[in-house]
């Protein structure tokens, strides 16, 4: 695993789930450090993902959440030229090792080599292949009670750059869906954070509350995911309508 020092600060990011190119461009222009392009819980196609990566390249770190821990999906997503991937539901060390196996070129893994945008369709082939194993950001998601139970073994897997905590799915796996402040859920999250900090490993987490986000920065979160594109849009519109309608005089 990479150390926290590799990234140097809290990386402020948000989630992209809408395929409109304008949304990707606005996120890149807004000043975020990274973006999570979500293929797990959105209708984004692989083509949409590559378009978003092309729009944001050089402006913001592009991390794609693949639909599942699958060799073909990981290979095809990395070939878009993104800066890294996030793999969901990695609940044991064997699953973490599979992520590395699928993500790294030989001899560290078994990622296959093909003509792709990642190496500018062959124009930067040698440089990309020689440096991809070092430069790509490989993240795994800790979002199930089994991952918490197996976390010591997961942390020992070499090649993982960051652990991302999924609080909502974690709470659901504990039978406490959405109850993020429940003592059992809070303790599970705290346990993962403490182990990451003790090992000097970067971690990330999702939040939609500004006060919580500030607290996460102070605690040492490396990859802070601040809400999602659709939530920002919905919240802005509903807040505007609510405030204006409150001033409407019924005659």
Residue, then its C-alpha position, 0 to 999 in steps of 0.5 A: x500500500x501507498x503511504x499517506x505522504x504519497x498524496x500529501x493532503x486531504x483530497x477533496x472530491x465529489x461523485x459524477x453519475x450523470x453522463x452530460x459532458x457539461x457536468x464533468x466539465x463543471x466538476x473539473x472547473x470547480x476546484x475539486x482535487x479528484x472525482x469518483x466516476x461511478x459505474x456501480x450505482x449509475x447508468x454511465x456506460x464505458x463510453x460515457x466514462x471515457x468521455x468524462x475522463x477525456x474532458x477532465x484529464x489534467x485538471x482533476x484526478x479521475x477515479x472510476x468505481x467499477x461495477x464489480x471486482x471483475x477482470x474484464x471490467x477493471x481492464x476496460x476501465x483502466x484502458x480509458x486512461x483514468x488515474x485509478x479505480x475504486x473496486x466495491x465490496x472487497x471483503x477479504x484479503x483474497x478479494x483484495x489480491x484479485x484487485x491487484x492481479x487484475x490491475x497490475x501489468x506482469x509481473x506484479x499482476x496479469x493485466x493484459x496489454x492492448x491498444x487503448x486510450x490509456x497510452x494514447x492509442x500506442x503513441x506513449x505505449x512504452x512510457x505508460x506500460x513501464x509506469x502504470x503499476x506505480x502511477x495508477x491509484x488502486x482503491x478498494x471499498x470497505x463497505x461490509x461487516x465482513x470487510x471490517x472483520x477481515x481488515x487486518x488481513x486486507x491491510x497486508x495486501x501489497x499494491x492497494x493505494x487507499x481504502x475507501x469506507x462506504x458508510x451506507x452499505x456498511x450500515x446496511x450489512x449490519x442491519x442498520x441501514x442509514x443509521x450512521x451514528x448508531x454506536x455499532x456502525x460508528x465503532x466499525x467505521x472508527x475501527x477501520x480509520x484507526x487501523x489505517x492511521x496506525x498503518x500509515x495507509x490513506x483512507x477515504x469516506x463519503x459524506x453529504x454533511x458539511x460539518x461532518x466533512x470538516x471533521x473528517x479533514x481534521x481526523x486525517x481523511x485523505x480521499x474525502x468524497x463530498x456529495x454527488x452531482x445529482x444531490x447538489x442539483x436537487x438540493x439547490x433547486x428544492x432550496x430555491x423553490x422552498x425559499x421563494x414559495x415561502x414568500x408567495x402571498x396567496x390572494 
